[in-house]
């Protein structure tokens, strides 16, 4: 029987009861237990959620207490961001100030075990941001243990023509984000990593050339089939039904969607469900009333997860014109439900969706996106024949490559590679393993 690797998974942000990065950290860390003997190290704020999920402290995980430093930094972050939901680059930067202390305490607790060979691999899953460097990476390497980073993601540039949205999101620090590349600790972290998992092609391109041969493209998001177990019917009768799912903030484009859809909503060719909340919500509701299309648009606000599924599967398409999405988790969720994504071809969603699984609107100015989206919606109101095959292909792609179990198998191939000395080319984990006969992944790549 093949020996499973012993892996210390560092996931400072990991929580099954939250969303975004903490949910990614939790989901990947837990899925890795399918392919390795895993012990998770996380921050103490996640302890109770881990216990409620059935994990045993000490045996399955260790909670590190950095609250004396984290609490004042979180207060500072909220004060500078002037509220929640904006200024994420600033939030990431302030979080990075506390992360070295977390790693310091991780080394205090596990350094002797790492040096003694208790672990075959140390894998830092979160933070996801490539700006958060690792001070223990050189120590892990010196102990003769492979150190794996990632998936790293983030920092996708704001597209031209959206500077007003950038300012409305209070992303002032994003103008100078690139300074992190000059930090000496970044070079040491990359040099000491045996493999670097990258969640996007943009992040892969930010890795300096001398280290790029250690990068492995592994999109950060995946889905839990148990949480996405409904299926859209893709009925051919009645008006085109679309949904938007996400925070109603400028860069996610709910206002662009509404502007594009107004003519179709007005004449009864389309119905729209808006799921989520945010600073744009009230203005969008006012516009719907002003334009006389309130009967065709339903604002659901924030919904429990199961209710999101129920609403979404009444739709033919997910209309999601976000112009700065790192991972695009909501796109995978829609694909898993058989709801065909209509997205802007930029960053995360543009890499996840292909012509076989959805529709992509070219990136451009705000006006160009609105017009292209309107044209696509117009086409779909006239001819829905392409939806059913795309829905089927989308569900198949997710089931093959984008469940957390599939993600764990992909990372396991990286583990095998580094434990065998990292010789030869880094594995293409989205391609089927040699000799399996499995169908290739349908992920969009720069050359496809």
C-alpha positions in Angstrom: 0.0 0.0 0.0 1.4 3.4 -1.0 2.4 5.6 1.9 0.5 8.8 2.2 2.6 12.0 2.7 2.4 13.7 6.1 1.5 17.3 5.4 1.5 20.3 7.7 -1.1 22.6 6.1 -0.8 26.3 7.2 -4.2 28.0 6.6 -4.3 31.1 8.7 -7.7 31.9 7.1 -9.8 28.8 7.1 -13.4 28.7 8.2 -16.3 26.5 7.0 -18.9 29.0 8.1 -17.6 32.0 6.2 -17.1 32.8 2.6 -14.4 34.0 0.2 -10.8 33.2 1.3 -11.6 31.5 4.6 -14.0 29.1 2.8 -11.3 28.4 0.2 -8.8 27.8 2.9 -11.0 25.4 4.8 -12.3 23.6 1.7 -8.8 22.9 0.3 -7.3 22.0 3.6 -10.0 19.5 4.4 -10.0 18.0 0.9 -6.2 17.4 1.2 -7.0 14.9 3.9 -8.3 12.6 1.1 -4.7 12.3 -0.3 -2.5 12.9 2.7 -2.2 12.7 6.4 -3.0 16.4 7.2 -2.6 18.5 10.3 -4.1 22.0 9.8 -2.6 25.1 11.5 -5.1 28.0 11.6 -5.8 31.2 13.5 -7.7 31.0 16.8 -10.7 32.8 15.5 -11.5 29.7 13.5 -11.3 27.3 16.4 -15.0 27.0 17.3 -16.0 26.5 13.6 -13.5 23.7 13.3 -14.8 22.0 16.4 -18.4 22.4 15.2 -17.3 20.8 11.9 -16.2 17.7 13.8 -12.4 18.3 13.9 -10.5 17.5 17.1 -8.1 20.2 18.4 -4.6 18.7 18.8 -5.3 15.7 16.7 -6.6 17.3 13.5 -5.7 21.0 13.9 -3.9 23.5 16.0 -5.2 27.0 16.6 -2.6 29.8 16.9 -3.5 32.8 19.1 -2.4 36.1 17.5 -5.4 38.1 18.7 -3.4 40.6 20.7 -1.9 41.8 17.4 -4.8 41.1 15.1 -7.5 43.0 17.0 -5.9 46.4 16.8 -4.9 45.9 13.2 -8.5 44.9 12.3 -9.7 48.1 14.0 -7.2 50.1 12.1 -8.2 48.4 8.8 -11.9 49.1 9.4 -11.2 52.7 10.3 -9.1 53.4 7.2 -11.5 51.6 4.9 -14.4 53.6 6.4 -16.6 50.6 6.6 -16.9 47.0 5.4 -16.9 45.8 1.8 -14.4 48.2 0.2 -10.7 48.9 0.1 -9.7 45.2 -0.1 -6.1 46.0 -1.2 -5.7 48.0 2.0 -7.2 45.2 4.0 -4.8 42.7 2.5 -1.8 45.0 3.2 -2.8 45.4 6.9 -3.4 41.7 7.3 0.1 41.1 5.9 1.5 43.1 8.8 0.2 40.5 11.3 1.0 37.4 9.2 4.8 37.2 10.1 3.8 37.0 13.8 1.5 34.1 13.0 4.3 32.3 11.2 6.6 33.1 14.1 4.3 31.3 16.4 3.8 28.4 14.0 7.5 27.9 13.9 7.7 28.0 17.7 5.0 25.3 17.9 6.1 23.1 14.9 9.7 23.9 14.2 11.2 21.0 16.1 8.8 18.6 14.5 9.6 19.9 11.0 13.4 19.6 11.7 12.9 16.1 13.1 11.2 14.8 10.0 7.6 14.5 11.4 6.3 16.1 8.2 7.1 15.3 4.6 5.7 18.6 3.2 4.8 22.0 4.6 2.0 23.6 2.5 0.9 27.2 3.0 -2.6 27.4 1.6 -3.6 30.8 3.0 -3.0 33.7 2.7 -3.8 33.5 -1.0 -2.3 36.9 -1.7 1.2 36.8 -3.3 2.0 39.9 -1.4 2.1 37.9 1.9 5.6 36.5 2.2 6.8 33.6 4.3 9.5 34.0 6.9 9.6 30.3 7.7 10.1 29.1 4.1 13.9 29.3 4.5 13.8 27.4 7.8 11.6 24.7 6.3 14.0 24.4 3.3 17.0 24.2 5.6 15.3 21.4 7.4 15.2 19.5 4.1 11.4 19.6 3.9 9.6 20.8 0.7 7.7 24.0 1.2 4.7 24.6 -1.1 2.9 27.9 -1.6 -0.6 28.5 -2.8 -2.8 28.8 -4.6 -1.7 32.4 -4.9 -4.0 34.8 -6.5 -5.1 38.4 -6.6 -3.9 41.8 -7.8 -5.6 41.6 -11.2 -5.2 45.1 -12.8 -8.2 47.4 -13.0 -9.1 47.5 -16.7 -8.7 50.8 -18.6 -11.8 53.0 -18.4 -12.9 51.9 -14.9 -10.9 54.3 -12.7 -14.0 55.8 -11.3 -15.1 52.4 -10.1 -11.6 51.9 -8.6 -12.0 55.0 -6.6 -15.5 54.2 -5.5 -14.2 50.9 -4.2 -11.5 52.9 -2.2 -8.8 50.9 -3.9 -6.2 53.7 -3.4 -3.5 51.4 -2.4 -3.9 49.4 -5.6 -2.0 52.2 -7.5 1.2 51.2 -5.7 0.6 47.5 -5.0 3.5 46.5 -7.2 6.0 47.7 -4.6 5.7 44.3 -2.9 7.8 42.8 -5.8 10.8 44.8 -4.5 10.7 43.3 -1.0 13.8 41.1 -0.3 11.6 38.6 1.6 9.6 37.9 -1.6 12.6 36.7 -3.4 13.6 34.5 -0.4 10.1 33.0 -0.2 10.0 32.2 -3.9 13.5 30.8 -3.9 12.8 28.5 -1.0 9.5 27.2 -2.3 9.7 23.8 -3.9 6.4 24.5 -5.8 4.2 27.5 -6.3 0.5 26.9 -7.0 -1.0 29.8 -8.9 -4.7 30.4 -9.0 -4.7 32.5 -12.2 -2.6 33.1 -15.3 -2.1 36.7 -14.2 -0.5 35.6 -10.9 1.7 33.1 -12.8 2.9 36.0 -15.0 3.9 37.9 -11.9 6.2 35.2 -10.7 9.8 36.1 -11.8 11.2 34.1 -14.7 13.8 32.2 -12.6 11.0 30.7 -10.5 8.3 30.2 -13.1 9.3 26.7 -13.8 8.1 25.8 -10.3 4.6 27.2 -10.8 1.6 25.0 -11.3 -1.7 26.4 -12.5 -4.4 25.4 -10.1 -7.5 27.7 -10.2 -8.2 28.5 -6.5 -12.0 27.8 -6.5 -13.9 24.6 -6.5 -17.3 23.4 -5.3 -18.7 20.9 -2.9 -21.2 18.7 -4.8 -23.2 18.3 -1.6 -23.8 22.0 -1.5 -24.7 22.3 -5.2 -27.0 19.4 -5.8 -29.8 21.0 -7.8 -30.0 21.4 -11.6 -31.5 24.1 -13.8 -34.2 22.9 -16.1 -33.3 25.1 -19.1 -36.9 25.2 -20.2 -37.4 26.5 -23.7 -40.7 28.2 -23.0 -41.4 31.6 -21.6 -39.0 34.6 -21.4 -35.3 34.3 -20.9 -34.5 34.1 -17.2 -31.3 35.5 -15.8 -29.8 35.8 -12.4 -27.0 37.9 -10.9 -25.3 36.6 -7.7 -22.9 38.7 -5.8 -22.2 41.9 -3.8 -23.8 44.8 -5.5 -20.7 46.9 -5.8 -19.3 48.8 -8.8 -16.7 46.3 -10.1 -19.1 43.4 -10.2 -21.3 45.3 -12.7 -24.9 44.8 -11.5 -25.6 48.3 -12.8 -24.1 47.4 -16.2 -26.3 44.3 -16.3 -29.4 46.3 -15.6 -28.6 48.9 -18.2 -28.0 46.3 -20.8 -31.2 44.4 -19.9 -33.7 47.3 -19.7 -35.1 47.0 -23.2 -35.6 43.2 -22.8 -37.1 43.6 -19.4 -39.5 46.3 -20.6 -41.0 44.3 -23.4 -41.3 41.0 -21.5 -38.5 39.1 -23.2 -36.5 38.6 -20.0 -36.9 38.2 -16.3 -34.1 39.0 -13.8 -33.3 37.8 -10.3 -30.8 39.9 -8.4 -29.3 38.0 -5.4 -27.1 39.8 -3.0 -26.8 43.2 -1.4 -24.4 46.1 -1.3 -24.1 49.9 -1.7 -25.6 49.9 -5.3 -28.7 48.0 -4.3 -31.0 51.0 -3.4 -30.0 52.9 -6.6 -30.7 49.9 -8.7 -34.2 49.4 -7.1 -34.9 53.1 -7.8 -33.9 52.8 -11.4 -36.0 49.7 -11.9 -39.1 51.6 -10.7 -38.2 54.7 -12.7 -37.9 52.6 -15.9 -41.1 50.7 -15.2 -39.6 47.3 -15.2 -40.1 46.4 -11.5 -42.4 43.6 -12.4 -39.6 41.9 -14.4 -36.9 42.3 -11.7 -36.8 40.7 -8.3 -34.3 41.8 -5.6 -33.8 39.0 -3.2 -31.2 40.5 -1.0 -28.9 38.2 0.9 -30.2 34.6 0.9 -29.2 31.4 2.7 -27.1 29.1 0.5 -29.9 26.6 -0.2 -32.2 29.4 -1.2 -29.6 30.8 -3.6 -29.6 27.4 -5.4 -33.4 27.4 -5.6 -33.6 30.8 -7.2 -30.6 30.3 -9.5 -31.9 27.0 -10.9 -35.0 28.8 -12.1 -32.7 30.8 -14.5 -31.2 29.9 -17.9 -28.1 32.1 -17.4 -25.9 33.7 -14.8 -25.4 37.2 -16.1 -22.2 38.3 -14.3 -20.4 41.2 -15.9 -17.7 41.6 -13.2 -14.6 43.4 -14.5 -12.2 42.4 -11.7 -12.8 38.9 -10.4 -9.8 37.0 -9.1 -11.2 33.5 -8.7 -14.8 33.5 -10.0 -16.3 31.1 -7.5 -19.8 32.1 -8.3 -19.2 31.2 -11.9 -18.2 27.6 -11.0 -21.3 27.4 -8.7 -23.6 28.4 -11.6 -21.9 25.9 -13.9 -22.3 23.2 -11.3 -26.1 23.9 -11.3 -26.3 23.9 -15.1 -26.9 27.7 -15.2 -24.9 29.0 -18.2 -22.5 31.8 -17.4 -22.4 35.0 -19.4 -19.3 36.8 -18.2 -16.7 39.4 -19.2 -13.6 37.8 -20.6 -11.2 39.0 -18.0 -9.4 37.5 -15.1 -10.8 34.5 -13.2 -14.2 34.0 -15.0 -12.5 34.4 -18.4 -10.1 31.5 -17.5 -12.9 29.3 -16.2 -15.5 29.7 -19.0 -14.9 28.4 -22.6 -17.1 28.7 -25.7 -18.3 25.2 -24.8 -19.5 26.1 -21.3 -20.7 29.7 -21.6 -20.6 33.1 -23.3 -17.8 35.6 -23.0 -18.2 39.4 -23.5 -15.0 41.1 -24.6 -13.4 43.4 -22.0 -13.7 47.1 -23.0 -15.0 50.3 -21.8 -18.2 50.4 -19.7 -20.3 51.4 -22.8 -18.7 48.6 -24.9 -19.4 46.0 -22.2 -23.0 47.2 -21.8 -23.6 47.1 -25.6 -22.0 43.7 -26.0 -23.9 42.2 -23.1 -27.2 43.6 -24.5 -26.4 42.1 -27.9 -25.7 38.7 -26.3 -28.9 38.8 -24.2 -30.8 39.8 -27.4 -29.4 36.8 -29.2 -30.4 34.5 -26.4 -34.0 35.8 -26.3 -34.3 34.8 -30.0 -32.4 31.5 -29.9 -31.9 29.4 -26.8 -30.7 26.3 -28.6 -27.1 26.8 -27.4 -28.0 26.8 -23.7 -28.7 23.1 -23.0 -25.5 21.8 -24.5 -23.5 24.5 -22.7 -25.2 23.7 -19.4 -24.4 20.0 -19.8 -20.8 20.8 -20.7 -20.4 23.2 -17.8 -21.7 20.6 -15.3 -19.3 18.0 -16.7 -16.3 20.3 -16.5 -17.0 21.1 -12.9 -17.6 17.5 -11.9 -14.3 16.4 -13.6 -12.0 19.2 -12.6 -13.6 21.6 -10.1 -14.8 19.7 -7.1 -12.7 19.9 -3.9 -11.9 16.2 -4.3 -10.6 16.8 -7.8 -8.6 19.7 -6.5 -7.0 17.5 -3.8 -6.1 15.0 -6.5 -4.5 17.8 -8.6 -2.4 18.9 -5.6 -1.5 15.3 -4.8 0.3 15.3 -8.2 2.3 18.3 -7.1 3.2 16.5 -3.8 4.4 13.5 -5.7 6.5 15.8 -7.9 8.3 17.6 -5.1 8.8 14.4 -3.1 10.5 12.9 -6.1 12.9 15.8 -6.2 11.0 18.2 -8.4 12.8 16.9 -11.5 11.5 17.4 -14.9 8.7 19.8 -15.9 6.1 20.8 -13.2 3.0 18.7 -13.7 0.1 20.0 -15.7 -2.5 19.0 -13.1 -5.5 20.0 -15.2 -4.5 17.4 -17.8 -5.4 13.8 -17.1 -2.6 11.7 -15.4 -0.7 9.6 -17.9 -2.4 6.3 -18.7 -5.8 7.2 -17.2 -7.6 7.9 -20.4 -9.6 10.6 -18.7 -11.0 13.5 -20.6 -8.9 16.7 -20.6 -10.0 19.7 -18.5 -11.9 22.4 -20.3 -10.2 25.3 -18.5 -9.4 28.2 -20.7 -5.7 28.9 -21.1 -3.8 31.7 -22.9 -3.2 29.5 -25.9 -6.7 27.9 -26.1 
